[in-house]
Amino acid sequence: MEGVSGDDVRRRRREYSQETEETRVEELTAAELVRAREESLDASESDEQAEVSARELVEQVVKELREEEKNAGKISRRLEDALEEVEEMERANESTEEKLRRALEEIDNQEKEVINEASEEESETQEFRYEERVMEGNLESEFSRKRETRESVEVRENTEAEEIDSVEERIERVLQNAERRDLEKWIEETVREIVEEEQKSKETGEIVERWTRVVAKELFEEKRPEVPEPKEAEEVSEKPWEIHSETDLDRALENHADLMARKDFDKRYQDAAEYCKLEDKENTEPPELVRELEFRELKRMYEVVHGGPPEVKIESMEDMDELIEKHPNESKRSDFDERKEFSELYFQIRNDHSMKRDEIAEAYRVSKGFVSNSWNDIEPAQIRQLRGYEEDRRVKEWYENNPTIDESILRRFRDFELFDKTGKQETVQQIENQVVRDAFEPLRETKEPTKEDLVSAVARMVRVTPDETHRFYFADLNAEFETKNIKQFERCLRTNREEIEESLSKTIGLEHVRARVAVVENRIYTWIPKHRPDELVEAYEDQFYYFNDRKEIVRIIEELRGNLGIEGNLRKELPQISEVVRQLIEYEGGDSARKKPLDIHSTRIEGKIIRMYLDATGRMLSDLEGSVVKVAGISGRAGIENPRFPEGEKLEVLKARLVATVASDCHLWNTGRISYNEAHLGRISRVQDIVSEFGDIVLEPKFRKGKYDIHIHCQIGLILINEGLTPGNKTINNPGLPAGFMDWSDTAKWAYLEELIPEDGCFTGGKFKWFRSHAIYVDKQREKYEFESEIGLAEVEVVKEEGKKLKGLVPKSILTIRHLEDLQYDDNSDISKATKSLLKVVNESTNHLINDETRLAESLGFEITVNPQHVSYYPRTGRVSVSWVAATSSKDDTIRWAMECPPNDIRKKQVVERWLRKTAENWMDKRPLRDW
């Protein structure tokens, strides 16, 4: 789904990128400065050599070339013309030495200014920079820098003198090592650069200095590499985003695989590949695919530098009007008025929650879908396109102002990965033909293979490589079987898929997961899903993961395709990979949003496929954190924005806290929806802290009838259902803790007890107590819950008539256990008989939840007592329930509980702390004083 907000993701990326946006500085060490001084003294003795001008350099080069080319007569006339132009410019300009001297005087004045500034700001230190641009010849631009000292300029003068002194011998070396045609070509290109520089420059003297630096850098370096062959030069790009070869083209397509899904991709790729083979690309217009890829790569460079794309704020029609003014082509569209009207409605409806969706749609005369999209920040096409236009404009503007990129940024650009590859394993294995032959040998003579035959063959094939790291196996069947045999396998699998997979799981010893099998395009695939109890993968299987850009979805599909050994480009092989996924996740159609398990035009992907992707790539769900902008249901509404994926012990502790909360004061639906009732905002804030560990979740309490009602996101409920917590009516179902709670770490158990007392417990009489109840008789909802009552009408009548009547929000009659025991001896034989029967049921029908909680506390060393407290009758529903109470057995248990796991609630924690303080004071008062 497009338009889902990812501002926090961008902010985190931008904060990280700021650490790398530092300018490289070339520092002169003390030793280099001393050496530069010595060279300066030598240079002063040979002023004549140091004053060799750029014109004399060019004359020497031309003279040597003329001697070499006397017979050929092919000396470039353009070089002589350039020489004459240089002579005229040099005569009209001051000498380089005079300009340097004038620059030194300017630096003297600037140094004084810097010293004055330093005296005013004592904490500021002076840094002397020798920028890389000096080596490119922009001397005058460097003289304007305040932090360059006289010594660095003198070092530069002496360095230039040294380079000029060795002109003759270096020319000879160049002519010996380089072919004449290559040198001539290079000089022609250099002359062309000089002319271009002249046109761009405001001062003609800059051309001479530029020429001097180019000659010094290109011709007369100590270690000039040999002139490369033309084919090798194709592999080198001027800028990393430019495409010069097929290697560059394929590398760029890896980062933008969504282009491969377009219908005209094959033709566009062919044109681009032919262009890359051309030796002379300067006179050829790049094809459309090359231009699009280069600009996309430039945008990617921008994102590497800034931590994300340009931030374009469009929050009102005023913002829209500004962008329309910047991009006037939008207003020239024939449907401009209609598009702008939808944009206006979007801003109005987005913040209008005064009515229900249907009423909003009727009031504004739009579809219900448009209302849902507006509430979910899904922008209309005009806003999205204007945002794209403005992002492109800002990227171009940034590039024009920053033609050079820092090396560290370039490294990050080249090493770009959508998801972190840390810990990635090879989890897919291709089965060799010989193994397939041996495994399926018994099926060769079978006319129609049975499901048992297929299970045995696949089990033999997989067992040959019993490796826990491998989750996918695939094998080509066409090398060993005819097409008709493979079709038989497909029919057998399609007809008996569930039975085959369950039988295969038992055969190879799987406990928590079910093996999956698919036969597609003469290839058999087997998937052994990884059991991931320490992640949220299984809890979110039926949810959708939303990404900020559809390109990320394409990257996932492309990587899945490659890992499963499906060769070719994405567009051609998408039907095949889709069919593999459809069979492996047992997809049979259904909801319209699930008609395409893999949709390259969407920004979301289902949890089942994410689980498959993680198994195929060896990744963890946390590797996707920061790329996923939302986890939500099929409608895309609500959900968790900017989700976080805790794992391991942290996740276990969070789930333990949530189980304690939801098992007490919450109602959990089968859909995962949670209704939470709490009387104190302080406790709600603690629950807010817990759920915030899963993403950007904000609880919104609404005060009703003396308590606050809060709805917690259904994704939290799905996590608990996956953990094993039973949804539905707790009083009627009488559920316990999730299976395996005794295997929790001690840290998770302590966390459970910290949340238990704030919800259904208290601290009184020097003891921690908590209460649970369950039904033993149901009248009006018996059929709905298929409940079998444990008592009859006679027992119900005892509670109803003998119990204490209480009025309030929920009227009821309460009969304490002590009173019930007394009624055993009542003179009325009917009451006595019914009471004895009721007492027997109460003692035998224990509460599962309080029993499990007692076991959990006892595993940590506490002694707990559990007793029935009272029996209640509710006239509105005709229900009878038993309440149980659990409490710490001794003062020592209470003190240890208070020290190890105090209630995670401000009020109750303060009560406990006061009791601890008073207990300590009493102990000190009773302790006898010693006479030292």
N, C-alpha and C positions, 0 to 999 in steps of 0.2 A: 504494500500500500504506500503510495507516494505521499510526500508531504509530512510524514511523521517527524516531529521535532527531534533534533539531535544536537541542540545547542550545548548541552553539558559535555557531549562527546567531543564536539569541536573544541570547547574550551580546554578540556584536558589535553587534547593533542597539541593545541597552541602553546600551553604552558610547558609541555615537554620540549617542543621545538625551539623555544627561546634559549634553552641551554646550549643549542648548537649554533646560534646565529652570532658568532663572534668573528671579528675581522682578524685575518692572519697578519702578524707583525713580524718583520725581519729585524732582529736586534743585532746591533754591533757590539761585540764583546770588547773588553778592555784590550785584549791582545790584538784584535783587528784594528783598533784605533791607533795603537802604537805602531803597528806595521804600516798603516796608511800614512803616518807622519814621516816615517823613513822614506817611503816611496815618494812622498811629496818633495823632500829635499833633493832626491835624485832627479825628479822631473823638472825642478827649477833650474838645474844646470843645463838642461837641454830644451830650452824654451822654443828653439827653432823647430824641433821635431814635434813638440806638443801643439804647435800652431798649424799643423797640416790641416787644411780645410777639407770640407766635404767635396769641394770641386776637384781637388787634387786626387782624392780617393777614386772618384769616378773616372778621371783622366787615366789613372794607372790601370784600372780595370779595362777601359776601352782600348788602351795601348796594347795590353797583353792579348786581348781578343783579336785585334787587328793583325798582330804578328801571327797568330794561329790561323786566321781565316783569310790570309792574303790571296791564296789561289781560289778559294771558294767564293769570295766576294759577297758573303751573306751576312755581313755585320748589320745588325738592326739599325735602320735609320732612326727609329723611334728613340733609341738610346741616345744618339747624338742630339736629337731635338731636345730631349729631356736635359742633356748636359748644358745646352745653350740656355734653357730656361733657368736651370739652377744657377748658372753664372750671372744672369741678369738679376735673379732674386738675391744672390749673395752680395752683388755690388750695391743693390738698393737697401741692403740691411746691415745692421751692425754685426760685427764679428761675434762669434760665440763667446770668446773670452771676455769682451766688453759686457755682453749680456750677463755672464756669470758674475762679473765684478759688480755690476749694478744690482744683481739679485742679492749678492752678499751684503751690500749696503742696506738693502731693504730688510734683509734678515736681521741685521744689527738692530734696526729700529723695532722690528717685531719682537726680538728677544727682550728688549727693554720693556715692551708692553707686557710680555709674558711674566717677567720678573715682578713687575708692579702688581699684576693680578695675583701672582703667587704670594706676595707679601700681604695682600688683603685676605686671602683665603689660605691660612697656614696649613690646613690639612690637605691641600691639593699638591700633588707631586707631578713633576714634569717628566713626560715620556718622550723620548726622541725616536721618531719613526723613520724608517728608510723603506718606503713603500715599493711594492713590486712594479708599480707603474713607471718608476725611474728606468727600469730595464727595458720598457717599451718606448722610451724616448720622450715622454711628456714632461720635459724638464721644467718648463715655465709653470705648469700646474702644480708641480711639487714645491716650487719656490714659495708659493702662497701659503704653505702649511706652517703654522706658528710653531710647531713643536720640532722643527728640524734645525739642528745646530750648525754653526760655521764649520765644525770639524767634519761633519758628514758631507758637506759640499766640497771641501778640499779633497776628501778621499775620492769623491766622484770625479773631480778634475784629473787627479793622478791616474785613476783607473782608465779614463778615456785616453789619456796620453799613452799609457802602456798599450792599449788596444791599437791605437793608430801607428805606434812604432813598429809593430809586427805585421803591418799590412802586407808587405811584399812576400815574406816567406809563407804567410797563410794563404795568399792567393795561389802561390805555387802548389801548396798542399791540396787546396780545393780542386785546382785544375787537374792534378794527378789522380785524385780519387773519384771525381765525378765526370760523367760523360758530358761532352761539350753541349749537346742539344738540351740536356737537362738544365745545365747552368744558364744557357741562353734563355730557356723558357722561364727559369726563375727570375732572371734579371728583367725580362719583359713584364712579368707579373708585378715585380717590384716597382718598375717605372709607372705602371698603370695605377698602382696604389699611391704613388707620389702625386700623380695628377689629381686623383680623387681627393687626396688630403689637401691639395692646394685649393680645390674648389670649396671644401668645407671649412678651411681655416680662415681666420680673420687676419692673422699676421703672417706674412710670407716667411719670416724667419723661422717659424715653427716647422716648415717643410724641410729646411736644411738640417735642423736638429733631428727631425724624425728620420731622415735618410741616414744620418750618422749612426743612430741607434740601431736601425734595421741592419745596416752593414755589419756593425759590431756584433749583433746578436746572431744573425743568420750565417754570415760568411766566415767570421773570424773567431768562433768559439773554439776552445781547446779540443772538445770532443764532439764535433759535428757528425751526426749519423750519416750513413750513406744515403743517397737519393733512393727512395723506395720505388718499387715497381708499381705501375698503374693499378694492377689488380689488388695489391695490398692496400693501396691508398683508399679503395672503396670501402674497406672495413672500418675506416676511422671517420667518425663524425665530428664536424666542427662544434656542435652542441649535442649533448647526450640525447635530446629529444628529436634531433633531426634524423631522417631515414636516408641512408646512402646505399644500403645493400639489402639483400634478402634476409640476412641475419638480423639487421636492424628491424626490418619489417615484421619478421616472426616474433622477435622479442617484444615489440610494441603490441602485437596482437594478443600475446599472452596476458598483458595487463588490461586489455579491452576486448575480452572474448565475446562480449555481447554483439560486436560488429559481425562476427562469424555467423550469427543467427539470422541475419537479414537475407531476404530472398535473392538479391542481386550480388551476394558476396563473392561467388565464384568468378564472375566477370570482373568485378572490381579488384579482386586479388590478382587475377591474371594481368590486368593493366598495370598494377603496382609492381608486380614482379618483373615485367618487361622494362619498366622505367628504371628499376634498380640495376638492371644489367647494362644500361647505357653508360658509356665512358664520358660523354659530354652531356652532363645534366643541366648545365647553366643555360643552355638555349632551348630547353624543353620544359614545358609547363608540367609540374607534378600532377599525377592523377588525383582524383577526388579522395580515394582512400588514404593516400599518403598525406595529403593536406589535413584530413580529419585526424589521422593518428598523430601527426606532429603537434597539432594544437592540443589534442587530449593529453599528450605527454608533457607539453608545456604547462597545462593546467595541473597535472600531477606534480610537476616540479614546484609549482606555487603551493600546493597542499603540503609538500614536504617541508618547505621553508616556513610556512605560516601555521602548520598544524591543522589545516583544513581549507576548504574552499573559501572564497571571499564571503564575508557576512553581509548579506543584503537584507536590510530591514524593510519589510512590507507589512505594516500593521494597520494601515488606514488608507483611505482613498487619496489623502494628501500625498502619501508615499507613492501611490500608484501614479498620480499625475506627474510627479517629478520624474519617474522612470519613463513614462510615455513621452515626456518632453525630450529626454535624452535619446530615446529610440523612436523616432517619428514614424518609422515604417509600420509600427503597430497600429497607429491611428489611420493608416491608409487601407487597412483591410476592409473588405466589404461587410464583414460581420462584426465590425468593431463595437458598434453600439450595443449589440446583443451580448457580446463578451463582457463589456464593461458593466452592464446591468447585473450579470451573474456575479461579478466581483463585488459590486456594492452589496448585493444580497448576502454574499458570503460573510462580509464584515459585520452586517447587522445580525444575522442569525447566529454567528459563532458565539457571541456573548449574550444571547437571549435564551435564558433557561426558565423563563416565567411560565411556560406552558409545556405540555407534553409534546412529543415529536409530531403526532398527527395534527394537533392543534396548531403548532408552528407552521407545518406544511400548508395547512388550509389558510392561515392568516397571511402568509407571504406568497401563496399561490405557486409553490414549488413542490417537487417530489419529496417523499419521505427520505429517499436515499440522499438527496442534496442536503437535507437537514442533518442526517447522520454524518455525512462527510464534513459539513461545516463544524459540527461539534467535535469531531475528531481531528480538526486542523488539516483536513485534506483540501488543498487549495484548488480553485478552478484553473482551467488551462491557461487563461490569460496571465494570472499571477505567476504561475510556474514558468511560463515562457519568458516573461519580463525579468524574472529572477535570473534565468539562464543567460539572457542577453547582457544583463548588468554584470554578472560574474565574468563572462567572456571579456567584456570591455575592461574590467579592472585587471584581469590577468594580462591583457595586451599592454595596458598602461604600465603595469609593474615591470614587464619585460623590457619595455622601451627605456625605463629609468634604471634598470639593473641588468645591463648586458653581460656582466660577469657574475659567476656563482662561486661561492666558497667551496673548496675541495671537500670539506666534511659533509656539506649538503649534497654534493655530487655522489659521494659514497652511499649516503642514505637513499638517494634517488635510484641508484643502480641496484641496491640490495633490497628494494621494496618488496614486501610481502603483505597481502591482505590480512592474513592471520599469522600469528607467531608460529614458527616451525619447531620451537623448543620442545623436545621430548617426542617429536613425531616419529612413528615407527612404521616399518613396512608390514602392513597387516593383510595384504592380499597376495595369494599364491596361485600360480597357474600349475595345474596338475599335468605331469608329463603323459605323453600318449601311451607309454608302456603301462603306467599305473592305471589309466583309464581302460586299457585293453584287458588287463587282469581283473579289474573290479567288475566290468560288465560282461565278462566272458560267459557266465551262466545264462545271460539273457539272449545270446545270439540265436539259439535254437528255439526260443520261445515265440510262438506266433503272436500272442497278446500278453505282454508282461502284466503281472498283478502288482498291487501296491506293495505287497511284501517283497517281491523281486526288486522293485525300484529302491525300497528302503535298504535292503541288504547291499545293493550295488553302491549306492551313495555312501553308506557307512564304511564299506571297504575302501572306497576311494579317499575319504577324509581321514580315516584312521592311519593311513600310511604316513601321514605327516602330523603327528599329534603335538602341535605347538600352540601354546596358549596365546602367543602374540598374533597368530594368524586368525582373522575373523571371516575372511572371504576366500573361497576356493572356486576356481572356474576351470573348465576343461572343454576342449573342442571335441565334439562327438562325430563330426563329419569325416574325420580321418579314420574312424574305426567302424562306422555304421552307415548304412544307406539312409536316404532321406525318409523312406517309409518307416524304418525302425525308429528314427528320431521322432516322427509324428506320433507313433504309438506311445512313446515316453511322455510326450506333451499331453495327449489325451488322458492318460492314466493319472498324471499329476493334476490336471485341471479338474478331474472328477473327484479325486480323493485327496486333495491338497492337505486339509487339516489333519486327517488320519495319518497320512504319510509323514508329515512334519512332526507330529506328536510321537509317533513310533520311532522316528529317527532320533528324536531328542532322548528318548529312553535308551535306545541302543547305544548311543555314544556317551551316555551318562550326564546329560544336562539336567539341572535341578530348577533354577530360577528363570530360565528363558526357554524359548522354543526355537529350534532350528528352522530355517527357511530355505526353500528350494525353488528355483526358476529354470525354465528351459526356453531360451530365446535365440533365434537365428543359429540353430545347430550348436548351441553352446549351453552347457549346464552350469548353473551358479548355485553355490551353497553358502549361506550366511549363518554364522554362529554368533548371535548377538551377545555383546559383552554385558554382564550384569553390573550395573552401576549404582549400588546403594548409596555411595558417598557423593553422588552428583544429583542434579535436578533433571537429568535427561528423561528418565522414565515418568516422572511426575508431569512433565510438559509434553508428553508424546502427542496428545490430542490438541494441543495449543498450536498457534502459529507464531513463528519468529519473524518479526518485521525488521527490514534493513532500510537504511537511508537511501539506497540507490539500487536500482535493478541490476546494475553491473556486478554488484556483490553476489547476487543470486546466480548470475551467469558464471561467475568465478567458481562458486560452489559446485554447480552442475558440471562445469568443465573439468574440475579436479576429480570429481566422482567418476566421470566418464573415463578419464585417463587412468585412474587407479584400477578400474575394473577391466582394463585391457581392451576397451572398445576404441579402435583406431579410426582416424578420419577427423573431419572438422565437426564442430558442434551442430551446425544446422542440419547436416546430412544424417548424423547419427542420433539426433534427439529422439526420434520415434523409438529407436532400439533401446536407448538408456531409459526412456520413460516406461517401456514395457518391462524391462528388468526391475525397475523400482516398483511398478504396479504389482507385479507378482510377489516380490519379496516382502512388501508391507501388506500383502493380502488386501489390496484395494479393489473394491467391486463397484465403484461408482458412488452414487448417493447425492450428497449436497452439491449444489452447483459450483461452489467455490473449490470443491475437490475433484472436479471433472478432469483437471489436468494435474497430475501429481507433480510434474515439473513444468513450470511456466516461466519462460525467459523474459516475459513482458511484465512480470509481477515483481513486487518488492517484498513478498512474504513467501515463506516455505513452511510446510507442516513439520511438527515435531518428530514424527516417525522418520521422515526423510533426513532430518538433522541427526538423529541417532544413527541412521545408516551411514551418513557422511562421516561422522566421528569415528565409527568403527572402520570404515574404509581408509581413513587417513591417519588413524592412530592418535587423534587429538582428544583433548578434554573439552568439556563444554565451556570451561572458563577461558579457553583460547578465543572464544567468540565474544567475550565481554568487551564492550566498547564499540563493536561493529553492529551488534543487535540493538536497535533503538526501542523495541517494544516486544513484549510477549502478551498475546491476547487471544481471544477466541476467534471463531470463524467470522464474526461480524466486524471485528477490529475495534469495537467499542470498549471503553474502560481498559482493563489490562494494566500491566506494569511497565511504565516507561523507564528507559535507561536501566534495564534490568541488570542485576548483579547475580553471579552464579557461585555462591559459596560452596565449598566442598570439604570433604574430610571431617575432622573433629569439629570444626567451626559449624558446619551444616548440622551435624548431629546434635550439638548443644542448642542451636536455634530451633530445631524441630522439637526437642524435649521441652523447651520453654513454651512453644506454641501448643503442644499436646496438653500440657497442664492448664493452659488458658482456655482452650476450646472445649476440653472435656468438662469444664466447670460451668462457666457463665455464658456459653455460646451454644447456638444451634447450627449444626453443620448439615447442609443439603447434599444430595448426591451429585449435584453439579459443581460442588466446591464452594458455593456461596456460604458465607458465615455471617450470622447475626450475633452481635456482641452487646450484652447489657451490663452496664457498670454505673455505679452511683457517684464515683469520684473521678474528677478530671486528672488528678495526680496519677492514679493507676493507669488511666488511658494513655497518658504520656509515656509511661514505661512500655506499654504494648506497642505504641508508635515506634519507639526505638528498636524494638525487635523486628517488626515487619519492614522497617526501612533498610535492614541489611539485605533485602531481596530486590531493592530498586527504589525508584521515586514513588513511594506510596504515602498518601496523606489521608489520615483518618478524619472523618467529619462527624463529630458527635451531634446528635439532635436530642434535646431534652424532652422527654415524654413520661408523664405519670411518675415523677419522682426519680427517674433514672435516665441515663443517656443511652440512646440506641445508636449503634455504629455498624456499618456494613464493611466487612473486610474483603478485599479482592478475592475472587474465586480461585486465582492461582495459588494463594496460600492454602485454601481448603484442599485443592488438588494435591498439594505437597503432603498434607496430613493423611488424606485418603490413601495415597501411594505408600505412606509410611505404615499404614495398617489401622488407622483410626476409623471406627465405624460411624458412618453418617446416619442421620435420622434422629428419631425421638429417643433420647438417652434413658428416660424413665421407663419406657416400655421395652426397649431392646436390651437394657441392662448390659451394655458392652464393657469390656475390660480395656486395659492398655494394649497398644499394638503388640503383636507377637514379636518376640525378640527383645522386649524392653529390658530383660535381665542381662542382655549382652551389651547394653549401653556402657560407655565408659563412665567412670566415677564422676568425671566432670559433668557429663550430661545428666547423671542422676541427681547431683547436687543442684544443677540448674532447674530440674523439674520441681524439687522441693521448694526452691526459692519462689517459684511462681504459684505453687499449690496453695499456700496459706493466704496470699492476697486475694485469691478468687473465692474458694469455698471453705476457708479456714479462719481461725482466729487464735489469739493468744489470751488465755484467761486462766486464773487460778494457778499460775506458774506452769502451765502446760500448753503445748501446741495441739490444737484440735482441728479436724476437718470433717465434713459431713457429706454423705452420699445417700441417694434414695433410688428405689426402683419399684415398679408396679407389681402387685400380686393379683389385682383384679381390674379388668377393663370392661366397660359396658358399651359405650357409644362407638368406640373406634376399634372394636374387636375384629371385625371383618377386614378393615383396612390394614391392620398390622398382623392379621392372622394370629392373634394372641390367645393363648389358652390360659384361662384364669386358674389360679391355684386354690381359691376359696370359693364358697358359695354365698347365696344371699343371706343365710343366717349369720355368717361371720361379718358380712358387710353391715348388717343391721346393728350388730353389737357396736361397731366403731361409730356408726352414724348416730345411735341413740346415747351411748355412754361417753362418747368423746366430748371434749370441750369445744364449744362453738366459737369460731373466730371469724370476724367480719373484716373486710378490707377489699383490696383489688381482686384477690382470689379467695372467696369464702371457703372455709373448710372446717372439719371437725378433727381434733387431735386426741388420741388416746395413748397416754404414756405406757411404757412397758411395765412400770411398777403398778399402775392402775390395772393393767391387763392381767397381771399375775394375781392381783387381789380378786378379780372377777372370777377366777377359777373356782372359788369357794362360795360363789353367790348362791342364795337360797333358791333362786329360779334355776331349775335344772336345764332349761333350754339355753339360758345365758351362760351357765357354767360349761355346758357341753360345747357350745360354739366358741367360747373363749379358749378352751383347751386345744381345740382344733386350730384356731388362729395362731396360738402361741407356737404350736408345732411347725406350722408353715413358716412363720417368721424366723425361727431358729434354723430351719433347713434351707430356706431360700436366701442365701447370702448375696451381698452386693459384689459383683465381679470387679468393679473398678476400685473399690476401697480395699478389697483383698489384694489386688495387684499392687496398689500403692503401698500397702503394708509390707509386702514382700520386698519392694524396691527400697523402702526405708530400712528394713532389717538387714538388707545386703550391705548397707553402709554402717552397720553396727548399732542401730537404734533398737530399743525395745518398745513395741507398740501394742496397745490394747485396743480391741475392736468389739463393740457391743451395739445391739439394736437400741434405738432411742425412743421412737414412738411410731405409731401407725396413724395415717391420715386418710380422710375421706373427702373427696372433692365433688360436691353436688352437681356442678355444671357438667362434668364429664362422666360422673359415676365411677370414678377411678379410686382405687385403694392402693396406697403405696406405703413402704416401710422405709424409715430413715435410720441410717447407721452412723455411728460416730467413732472415729479413731483418734487416739491421743498418745502422747509420749508417756511412758510408764513411770519415769522417775525424774527427779530434779536434775540429775546428772545428764540425762538424755536431753532435757530441755535446754540446759546450758550449752551443751555441745551443738545442738541444732541452731541455737541463736548465734553461736560463734562461727559455725561452718557454712550455714546457708540461711542467713537472715531474710525475712520477707522482702521481696522486690516491690515494696510499696512504702511511700514516705510515712504515712500515718502509723501503720502497723510496725514498721521498723523502729520508729521512735518509741512506741510502747515497749517493745522488746529491749531496747537499749536502756530505758529507764529502769526496767525490772532487773537487768543485769547489773546496773550501777548500784541499785538498792541492795541486791543480793550480795555484792562484793562488800559493800559498807557494813551490812549486818555480820558478815563473816569476820571482818576485821574487828568489829566491836566485841564479838564473842571470844575472839582469840586472846588468851591470857598474855599479859605483858611480862617480859623477862627483865629481871634485875641484873644488869650487866655490872 
